[in-house]
Amino acid sequence: MTYTVDPAWIDTWNSPTTFLQDSELGSFMTIAVPPDLRAAFDAHDGQWVVVSGRFNDPAAEDCRVADGAGDHPSAKVLRAICRTSFVLSSIEATGAPS
């Protein structure tokens, strides 16, 4: 499927570009970063952080197909997909775990 989502920042499945990663284990998680937290998230690149967030974020209710060629999910299915994105609500630097 080729389509884009509005709001684009909540799309963690079509073209995930924002990750939290454990540098020691190599495990990672895709996350959605709201525009008002993007600068803070980017400022902590490469640092250990404590984050808060949630699935089923209220922004998921506004998800819609912005542009799609061919098949794309129905509005109801797209909202359900958007609810599966982990949406960042806060981020702060911390020391490496011991």
Sequence and secondary structure as in RCSB ss.txt:
>XXXX:A:sequence
MTYTVDPAWIDTWNSPTTFLQDSELGSFMTIAVPPDLRAAFDAHDGQWVVVSGRFNDPAAEDCRVADGAGDHPSA
KVLRAICRTSFVLSSIEATGAPS
>XXXX:A:secstr
 EEEEESGGG  SSS   EEE TTT  EEE B  GGGHHHHHHTTTS EEEEEESS GGGGG EEEEEES    H
HHHHHHHHTS EEEEEEE     
